[in-house]
Amino acid sequence: MMMTSCRNIDLGTSVLDLISCGCGRRQFLLGNFPKSVCTARSYGGGGGNLVFLRRDLGRSCRAVPTKPKEISLVNGIGEAKTVSFDLRQETSKQPISLSSLFEVVADDLQTLNDNLLSIVGAENPVLISAAEQIFGAGGKRMRPGLVFLVSRATAELAGLKELTTEHRRLGEIIEMIHTASLIHDDVLDESDMRRGKETVHELFGTRVAVLAGDFMFAQASWYLANLENLEVIKLISQVIKDFASGEIKQASSLFDCDVTLQDYLLKSYYKTASLVAASTKGAAIFSRVQTDVTEQMYEFGKNLGLSFQVVDDILDFTQSSEQLGKPAGSDLGKGNLTAPVIFALEKEPRLREIIESEFCEEGSLEEAIELVREGGGIRRAQELAREKADEALKNLQCLPQSGFRSALEEMVMFNLERID
């Protein structure tokens, strides 16, 4: 990482440079001694004061002296005090990328990529072609990436030096289940494009797409059973049930302007957050950490998954079709009312009229999208996404400081950066 010093902060006997750390905030580094995200060491006065920079979401970083009270840093600042620096205007913000987040588990993800196609099986050439299409369609591998990050973060807590076979198999199972759900989703939604490419059912027909999804669910279930961990088997089996519940809930509430925010969050949990939560909890279970840690990892996955879903639903109104890889406003056009719409309905009576007419008039969908923007729906949905992100960060506090925990924190911030 290139160091770009933009200001010096004098802490008595030493000088720390403020540079961009890519977290949306700033990181202190001293000379040629880079430390992990949001930590710095001040080599001064012979004692070596350790200074932690705690991130206040969307605000600034804080330097927190950790020496005993009798030892101060600047003007009597000791253990009981903090120094806040608002650095938002000091340097240009460095965007977070998934590749940089997953760099610490890059080898784990490469092994997963190598294994995915062989795991699907070679019984049918059409099935292999379908698998190659979906696995090669620019997938971010976010869920297995989370599995490996949580696996390694909790393994450190448990004193494990390497991931277990169960950790690695869990990542593969999670990606197969996610892929199967995407294939079925595209059939149900009649979507022609996925990640900028033609969907499986568009290329091979609905029958092959349904069977390909079914096969992947079955194959994932077989590998899951062979893990021989009843707690994880129950956890992941519930996810598959939740997928179906979410689809039924969505199908039964299309164009329903009386749908509540709680209805939306429950559906989003079923369709998105349930799998993420099971991924992160399952990883912690295989690290054999205490129950309170596995539960925090479940809550982390749940809150992160909900935040991601809300952000995705915001982008449906703020990005172009080219950016989305599908038509903009497509969810609303199909009657699927998401957080921005639910919030805007509280302010815009006209929006209810248009939705309940099922966009029968030309230009009505475009008018509805504009009303969602004007009614504050996007702003309030952004607040909801940040609220869930805050909760996710709190769930990580049970983990020891490490590069893996830092990457998990950055994952939360990466999601929010998509709507900045």
C-alpha positions as CSV (number, residue, x, y, z in Angstrom):
1,M,0.0,0.0,0.0
2,M,1.4,3.4,-0.9
3,M,1.7,5.8,2.0
4,T,0.3,9.2,1.3
5,S,0.9,11.5,4.2
6,C,-1.6,14.3,4.4
7,R,-1.1,15.7,7.9
8,N,1.1,15.0,10.9
9,I,-0.2,14.7,14.4
10,D,2.4,15.3,17.1
11,L,1.9,13.0,20.1
12,G,4.6,14.5,22.3
13,T,7.6,12.4,21.5
14,S,6.6,11.0,18.2
15,V,4.8,11.9,15.0
16,L,2.2,9.8,13.3
17,D,1.2,10.1,9.7
18,L,-2.5,10.1,8.7
19,I,-3.1,8.1,5.5
20,S,-6.0,6.6,3.8
21,C,-6.7,3.0,4.9
22,G,-9.5,2.2,2.6
23,C,-12.1,1.8,5.4
24,G,-13.8,5.1,4.6
25,R,-12.2,6.5,7.7
26,R,-8.4,6.9,8.1
27,Q,-5.5,4.9,9.6
28,F,-2.5,6.0,11.6
29,L,0.8,4.5,10.6
30,L,4.2,5.4,12.0
31,G,7.1,5.6,9.7
32,N,7.8,2.2,8.2
33,F,5.8,0.3,10.7
34,P,2.4,-0.4,9.2
35,K,0.0,-2.2,11.5
36,S,-3.3,-3.9,10.9
37,V,-6.4,-1.8,10.2
38,C,-7.2,0.8,12.8
39,T,-4.2,0.2,15.0
40,A,-0.9,2.1,15.4
41,R,2.1,2.0,17.6
42,S,3.8,5.1,18.9
43,Y,7.5,4.6,19.5
44,G,8.3,7.4,21.9
45,G,9.5,8.2,25.4
46,G,11.0,4.7,25.6
47,G,7.8,3.2,26.7
48,G,6.1,2.5,23.3
49,N,2.6,3.8,23.8
50,L,0.0,1.6,21.9
51,V,-2.7,3.6,20.3
52,F,-5.9,2.1,19.0
53,L,-8.1,3.9,16.4
54,R,-11.7,2.9,17.0
55,R,-14.0,3.5,14.0
56,D,-17.1,5.5,14.5
57,L,-19.2,4.5,11.5
58,G,-19.5,7.3,9.0
59,R,-17.8,9.8,11.3
60,S,-14.1,9.8,12.2
61,C,-11.4,7.7,13.9
62,R,-10.3,8.1,17.5
63,A,-6.9,7.8,19.0
64,V,-7.3,6.0,22.3
65,P,-4.2,6.1,24.5
66,T,-3.9,2.8,26.5
67,K,-1.1,3.6,28.9
68,P,-1.9,3.8,32.7
69,K,-3.2,7.1,34.0
70,E,0.1,8.2,35.3
71,I,1.6,8.1,31.8
72,S,0.2,10.7,29.4
73,L,0.6,11.4,25.7
74,V,-0.3,15.0,25.0
75,N,-1.3,17.6,27.6
76,G,-2.4,15.1,30.2
77,I,-4.4,12.9,27.8
78,G,-4.3,9.5,29.4
79,E,-6.3,6.2,29.6
80,A,-9.6,7.9,30.4
81,K,-9.6,10.3,27.4
82,T,-9.7,10.0,23.7
83,V,-8.7,12.3,20.9
84,S,-11.0,12.6,17.9
85,F,-9.9,13.6,14.5
86,D,-12.5,14.3,11.7
87,L,-10.5,13.4,8.7
88,R,-13.2,13.1,6.1
89,Q,-11.9,16.1,4.2
90,E,-8.2,15.4,4.5
91,T,-7.6,12.8,1.8
92,S,-9.5,11.3,-1.1
93,K,-11.5,8.3,-0.1
94,Q,-10.1,4.9,-1.3
95,P,-12.9,2.6,-2.4
96,I,-13.0,-0.9,-0.9
97,S,-12.9,-3.8,-3.3
98,L,-14.0,-7.4,-2.8
99,S,-10.7,-8.6,-4.1
100,S,-8.8,-6.7,-1.4
101,L,-11.2,-7.9,1.3
102,F,-10.7,-11.5,0.4
103,E,-7.0,-11.3,-0.2
104,V,-6.3,-12.9,3.2
105,V,-8.4,-15.9,2.1
106,A,-7.4,-15.9,-1.6
107,D,-5.9,-19.3,-1.5
108,D,-9.0,-20.8,0.2
109,L,-11.2,-19.3,-2.5
110,Q,-8.9,-20.5,-5.3
111,T,-9.2,-24.0,-4.0
112,L,-13.0,-23.6,-3.8
113,N,-13.1,-22.4,-7.4
114,D,-11.0,-25.4,-8.5
115,N,-13.4,-27.8,-6.8
116,L,-16.8,-26.4,-7.7
117,L,-17.3,-27.9,-11.1
118,S,-16.0,-31.3,-10.1
119,I,-18.3,-31.3,-7.1
120,V,-21.3,-30.8,-9.3
121,G,-20.6,-34.1,-11.1
122,A,-20.2,-35.2,-14.6
123,E,-23.3,-37.3,-15.1
124,N,-24.8,-35.1,-17.7
125,P,-23.1,-32.8,-20.2
126,V,-26.1,-30.4,-20.2
127,L,-25.8,-30.1,-16.4
128,I,-22.1,-29.4,-16.7
129,S,-22.8,-26.7,-19.2
130,A,-25.4,-25.1,-17.0
131,A,-23.0,-25.2,-14.0
132,E,-20.2,-23.6,-16.1
133,Q,-22.6,-20.9,-17.1
134,I,-23.7,-20.0,-13.6
135,F,-20.3,-20.5,-11.9
136,G,-18.5,-18.5,-14.6
137,A,-21.0,-15.6,-14.7
138,G,-18.9,-13.2,-12.6
139,G,-20.0,-14.4,-9.2
140,K,-18.4,-12.6,-6.3
141,R,-18.1,-15.8,-4.1
142,M,-19.1,-13.5,-1.2
143,R,-20.7,-16.2,0.9
144,P,-17.8,-18.7,0.8
145,G,-15.5,-15.8,1.3
146,L,-17.4,-15.0,4.5
147,V,-17.2,-18.7,5.5
148,F,-13.4,-18.6,5.2
149,L,-13.0,-15.2,6.9
150,V,-15.2,-16.3,9.9
151,S,-13.5,-19.7,9.9
152,R,-10.1,-18.2,10.2
153,A,-11.1,-15.5,12.7
154,T,-12.7,-18.0,15.0
155,A,-10.0,-20.5,14.5
156,E,-7.6,-18.0,16.0
157,L,-9.9,-17.7,18.9
158,A,-9.9,-21.5,19.4
159,G,-6.2,-21.8,18.9
160,L,-6.5,-23.7,15.6
161,K,-3.6,-23.1,13.2
162,E,-5.3,-24.2,10.0
163,L,-8.8,-24.7,8.6
164,T,-10.4,-28.1,8.9
165,T,-11.8,-30.1,6.0
166,E,-15.3,-29.3,7.4
167,H,-14.6,-25.5,7.0
168,R,-13.6,-26.0,3.4
169,R,-16.5,-28.3,2.6
170,L,-18.9,-25.8,4.2
171,G,-17.8,-23.1,1.8
172,E,-18.5,-25.3,-1.2
173,I,-21.9,-26.4,0.1
174,I,-22.9,-22.8,0.7
175,E,-21.9,-21.7,-2.8
176,M,-23.8,-24.7,-4.3
177,I,-27.0,-23.8,-2.3
178,H,-26.7,-20.1,-3.3
179,T,-26.2,-21.0,-7.0
180,A,-29.2,-23.4,-7.0
181,S,-31.3,-20.6,-5.4
182,L,-30.3,-18.2,-8.1
183,I,-31.2,-20.6,-10.9
184,H,-34.7,-21.1,-9.4
185,D,-35.1,-17.4,-8.7
186,D,-34.5,-16.6,-12.3
187,V,-37.1,-19.1,-13.4
188,L,-39.7,-17.7,-11.0
189,D,-38.9,-14.1,-11.8
190,E,-38.7,-14.8,-15.6
191,S,-35.3,-13.0,-15.6
192,D,-33.4,-13.1,-18.8
193,M,-30.1,-11.8,-17.5
194,R,-28.0,-12.5,-14.4
195,R,-24.7,-10.6,-13.8
196,G,-24.9,-9.3,-17.3
197,K,-25.2,-12.8,-18.9
198,E,-28.1,-14.9,-20.1
199,T,-29.7,-17.0,-17.4
200,V,-29.6,-20.8,-17.3
201,H,-33.3,-21.1,-18.2
202,E,-32.9,-18.6,-21.1
203,L,-30.1,-20.7,-22.6
204,F,-31.2,-24.3,-21.8
205,G,-34.9,-23.9,-21.1
206,T,-37.0,-23.9,-18.0
207,R,-37.0,-27.7,-17.6
208,V,-33.2,-28.0,-17.5
209,A,-32.9,-24.9,-15.3
210,V,-35.3,-26.3,-12.7
211,L,-33.6,-29.7,-12.8
212,A,-30.2,-28.1,-12.5
213,G,-31.2,-26.2,-9.5
214,D,-32.8,-29.3,-7.9
215,F,-29.6,-31.3,-8.6
216,M,-27.4,-28.7,-6.9
217,F,-29.7,-28.6,-3.9
218,A,-29.5,-32.4,-3.7
219,Q,-25.8,-32.5,-4.2
220,A,-25.2,-29.9,-1.5
221,S,-27.5,-31.9,0.8
222,W,-25.5,-35.0,0.2
223,Y,-22.2,-33.3,1.1
224,L,-23.9,-31.7,4.1
225,A,-25.0,-35.0,5.4
226,N,-21.4,-36.4,5.1
227,L,-20.2,-33.6,7.4
228,E,-21.9,-35.6,10.2
229,N,-22.5,-32.6,12.3
230,L,-26.2,-32.6,13.3
231,E,-26.2,-28.9,14.4
232,V,-24.9,-27.7,11.1
233,I,-27.1,-30.1,9.1
234,K,-30.2,-28.7,10.9
235,L,-28.9,-25.1,10.4
236,I,-28.3,-25.5,6.6
237,S,-31.5,-27.5,6.1
238,Q,-33.5,-24.7,7.6
239,V,-32.0,-22.3,5.0
240,I,-33.4,-24.4,2.1
241,K,-36.8,-24.3,3.8
242,D,-36.5,-20.6,4.3
243,F,-35.8,-20.1,0.5
244,A,-39.2,-21.7,-0.2
245,S,-40.9,-19.7,2.5
246,G,-39.5,-16.4,1.1
247,E,-40.6,-17.1,-2.4
248,I,-44.1,-18.0,-1.2
249,K,-44.2,-14.9,0.9
250,Q,-43.1,-12.7,-2.0
251,A,-45.5,-14.3,-4.5
252,S,-48.4,-13.8,-2.1
253,S,-47.8,-10.1,-1.6
254,L,-47.2,-8.8,-5.1
255,F,-48.6,-5.3,-5.7
256,D,-49.8,-5.3,-2.0
257,C,-49.4,-1.7,-0.8
258,D,-50.3,-2.8,2.8
259,V,-47.1,-4.8,3.1
260,T,-45.2,-3.7,6.3
261,L,-41.5,-3.1,6.9
262,Q,-41.5,-6.2,9.2
263,D,-43.0,-8.3,6.3
264,Y,-40.3,-7.1,4.1
265,L,-37.5,-7.8,6.6
266,L,-38.9,-11.3,7.2
267,K,-39.0,-12.0,3.5
268,S,-35.5,-10.6,3.1
269,Y,-34.3,-12.8,5.9
270,Y,-35.8,-15.9,4.3
271,K,-34.4,-15.2,0.8
272,T,-31.0,-13.7,1.7
273,A,-29.9,-13.3,5.3
274,S,-30.8,-16.8,6.4
275,L,-28.0,-18.3,4.2
276,V,-25.5,-15.7,5.2
277,A,-26.3,-16.3,8.9
278,A,-26.0,-20.0,8.5
279,S,-22.7,-19.6,6.7
280,T,-21.1,-17.6,9.4
281,K,-22.5,-19.6,12.3
282,G,-21.6,-22.9,10.7
283,A,-18.0,-21.7,10.2
284,A,-17.8,-20.8,13.9
285,I,-19.3,-24.2,14.9
286,F,-16.5,-26.0,13.0
287,S,-13.9,-23.9,14.8
288,R,-15.4,-25.3,18.1
289,V,-15.7,-22.0,19.8
290,Q,-18.1,-21.3,22.6
291,T,-21.8,-21.0,22.0
292,D,-22.0,-17.3,22.7
293,V,-19.5,-16.7,19.9
294,T,-21.4,-18.9,17.4
295,E,-24.5,-17.0,18.2
296,Q,-22.8,-13.7,17.7
297,M,-21.6,-15.0,14.3
298,Y,-25.2,-15.9,13.4
299,E,-26.4,-12.4,14.3
300,F,-23.5,-10.9,12.3
301,G,-24.5,-12.9,9.2
302,K,-28.1,-12.0,9.7
303,N,-27.5,-8.3,10.0
304,L,-25.0,-8.2,7.2
305,G,-27.4,-10.1,5.0
306,L,-30.2,-7.8,5.7
307,S,-28.0,-4.8,5.1
308,F,-26.9,-6.2,1.7
309,Q,-30.5,-6.9,0.7
310,V,-31.6,-3.3,1.6
311,V,-28.7,-1.9,-0.4
312,D,-29.5,-4.1,-3.4
313,D,-33.1,-2.8,-3.3
314,I,-31.8,0.8,-3.2
315,L,-29.6,0.2,-6.2
316,D,-32.6,-1.0,-8.1
317,F,-33.7,2.7,-8.1
318,T,-30.3,4.4,-8.3
319,Q,-28.3,2.5,-10.9
320,S,-28.7,2.0,-14.6
321,S,-29.6,-1.3,-16.3
322,E,-26.0,-1.7,-17.4
323,Q,-24.7,-1.3,-13.9
324,L,-27.3,-3.7,-12.5
325,G,-27.0,-6.4,-15.2
326,K,-30.8,-6.4,-15.4
327,P,-33.6,-3.8,-16.1
328,A,-33.6,-0.9,-13.5
329,G,-36.8,-0.9,-11.4
330,S,-37.5,-4.5,-12.3
331,D,-38.6,-5.5,-8.8
332,L,-41.2,-2.7,-8.6
333,G,-42.4,-3.5,-12.1
334,K,-43.1,-7.1,-11.1
335,G,-45.0,-5.9,-8.0
336,N,-42.2,-6.8,-5.5
337,L,-42.4,-3.9,-3.0
338,T,-39.0,-3.3,-1.3
339,A,-37.9,-1.0,1.5
340,P,-37.6,2.2,-0.6
341,V,-41.2,1.7,-1.9
342,I,-42.6,0.8,1.5
343,F,-41.1,4.0,3.0
344,A,-42.3,6.2,0.1
345,L,-45.8,4.9,0.3
346,E,-46.1,6.7,3.7
347,K,-45.7,10.0,1.9
348,E,-47.0,9.5,-1.6
349,P,-50.7,8.5,-2.1
350,R,-50.3,8.7,-5.8
351,L,-47.7,5.9,-5.6
352,R,-50.3,3.5,-4.1
353,E,-52.7,4.3,-7.0
354,I,-50.1,3.5,-9.6
355,I,-48.9,0.2,-8.0
356,E,-52.4,-1.1,-7.4
357,S,-53.2,-0.5,-11.1
358,E,-50.2,-2.8,-11.8
359,F,-48.6,-0.2,-14.1
360,C,-51.3,-0.5,-16.7
361,E,-50.7,2.9,-18.2
362,E,-47.7,3.7,-20.3
363,G,-45.0,5.5,-18.4
364,S,-46.5,4.7,-15.0
365,L,-43.5,2.6,-13.8
366,E,-41.2,5.6,-14.5
367,E,-43.6,7.8,-12.6
368,A,-43.6,5.4,-9.7
369,I,-39.8,5.3,-9.6
370,E,-39.7,9.1,-9.5
371,L,-42.2,9.1,-6.6
372,V,-40.1,6.7,-4.6
373,R,-37.2,9.1,-5.0
374,E,-39.2,12.2,-4.2
375,G,-41.0,10.6,-1.2
376,G,-37.8,10.0,0.7
377,G,-37.9,6.2,0.3
378,I,-34.3,5.9,-0.8
379,R,-33.0,8.1,2.1
380,R,-34.9,6.1,4.7
381,A,-33.8,2.8,3.2
382,Q,-30.2,4.0,3.4
383,E,-30.7,4.7,7.1
384,L,-32.1,1.2,7.5
385,A,-29.1,-0.4,5.8
386,R,-26.7,1.6,8.0
387,E,-28.6,0.5,11.1
388,K,-28.2,-3.1,10.2
389,A,-24.5,-2.5,9.4
390,D,-24.0,-0.9,12.9
391,E,-25.5,-4.0,14.5
392,A,-23.3,-6.3,12.4
393,L,-20.1,-4.5,13.5
394,K,-21.2,-4.9,17.2
395,N,-21.5,-8.6,16.6
396,L,-17.8,-8.8,15.7
397,Q,-16.6,-7.4,18.9
398,C,-16.3,-10.9,20.4
399,L,-13.5,-11.8,17.9
400,P,-9.9,-11.0,18.6
401,Q,-8.2,-8.3,16.6
402,S,-6.8,-9.8,13.4
403,G,-6.6,-9.3,9.7
404,F,-9.6,-11.6,9.3
405,R,-11.8,-9.6,11.7
406,S,-10.7,-6.4,9.9
407,A,-11.7,-7.9,6.6
408,L,-15.1,-8.8,8.1
409,E,-15.5,-5.2,9.3
410,E,-14.5,-3.9,5.9
411,M,-17.1,-6.2,4.3
412,V,-19.7,-4.2,6.2
413,M,-18.3,-0.9,5.0
414,F,-17.9,-2.2,1.4
415,N,-21.7,-2.8,1.3
416,L,-22.5,0.7,2.5
417,E,-20.0,2.2,0.0
418,R,-22.3,1.0,-2.7
419,I,-24.9,3.6,-1.7
420,D,-22.5,6.5,-0.8
